[in-house]
Amino acid sequence: MDQIVQVLGALMVLAAFTLAQFRLLDQRSMVYLVLNLVGSAILAVLALIERQWGFLLLEAVWALVSLWGLVALLQGRDAATH
């Protein structure tokens, strides 16, 4: 079951990245930020459980940056300027 959850988390992050690279999704859009936040948070939790510290660092920071952007978007401001 962990593998299925891990693949789903990875697919969310990869979908956001791929769609942004093909300019089908804006990197500051709600969809992009939520895909990144949820996907990376899933992967961070699994990395914590497995004590994979490098992977935990990567995914936790990815989730926090996505959360920062999402909060900024919801507050009507640009995350890059604050």
C-alpha positions as CSV (number, residue, x, y, z in Angstrom):
1,M,0.0,0.0,0.0
2,D,2.9,2.4,0.8
3,Q,4.2,2.0,-2.8
4,I,0.8,2.9,-4.2
5,V,0.6,6.0,-2.1
6,Q,4.2,6.9,-2.9
7,V,3.6,6.6,-6.7
8,L,0.4,8.7,-6.4
9,G,2.4,11.4,-4.5
10,A,5.1,11.3,-7.1
11,L,2.6,11.5,-10.0
12,M,1.0,14.6,-8.5
13,V,4.4,16.4,-8.4
14,L,5.4,15.2,-11.8
15,A,2.0,16.1,-13.3
16,A,2.3,19.7,-12.0
17,F,5.9,20.0,-13.3
18,T,5.2,18.5,-16.7
19,L,2.0,20.6,-17.3
20,A,4.0,23.7,-16.3
21,Q,6.8,22.9,-18.6
22,F,4.4,22.5,-21.5
23,R,2.8,25.8,-20.4
24,L,-0.5,24.1,-19.8
25,L,-0.5,25.1,-16.2
26,D,0.7,28.3,-14.5
27,Q,3.3,27.8,-11.8
28,R,1.4,30.2,-9.6
29,S,-2.0,28.7,-10.1
30,M,-4.0,27.0,-7.4
31,V,-3.9,23.6,-9.2
32,Y,-0.2,23.7,-9.6
33,L,0.5,24.6,-6.0
34,V,-2.0,22.1,-4.5
35,L,-0.6,19.3,-6.7
36,N,2.9,20.1,-5.4
37,L,1.8,20.6,-1.8
38,V,-0.2,17.4,-1.5
39,G,2.2,15.3,-3.6
40,S,5.3,16.4,-1.8
41,A,3.7,16.2,1.6
42,I,2.7,12.5,0.9
43,L,6.3,11.8,-0.1
44,A,7.7,13.7,3.0
45,V,5.6,11.6,5.4
46,L,6.7,8.4,3.7
47,A,10.3,9.5,3.8
48,L,10.0,10.3,7.5
49,I,8.5,6.9,8.2
50,E,11.3,5.2,6.3
51,R,14.0,7.5,7.8
52,Q,15.2,8.6,4.4
53,W,16.6,12.0,5.6
54,G,17.8,13.4,2.3
55,F,14.4,12.6,0.6
56,L,12.6,14.0,3.7
57,L,14.6,17.3,3.4
58,L,13.8,17.6,-0.3
59,E,10.1,16.8,0.0
60,A,9.5,18.8,3.2
61,V,11.1,21.9,1.7
62,W,9.1,21.3,-1.5
63,A,5.9,21.1,0.5
64,L,6.7,24.2,2.6
65,V,7.5,26.3,-0.5
66,S,4.3,25.1,-2.2
67,L,2.4,26.0,1.0
68,W,4.0,29.5,1.1
69,G,2.9,30.1,-2.5
70,L,-0.6,28.8,-1.9
71,V,-1.0,31.0,1.2
72,A,0.2,34.0,-0.8
73,L,-2.2,33.2,-3.6
74,L,-5.1,32.9,-1.2
75,Q,-4.2,36.2,0.4
76,G,-4.1,37.9,-3.0
77,R,-0.3,38.6,-3.0
78,D,2.7,37.4,-5.0
79,A,4.8,34.9,-3.0
80,A,8.0,36.0,-4.8
81,T,7.7,39.5,-3.3
82,H,7.1,38.6,0.3
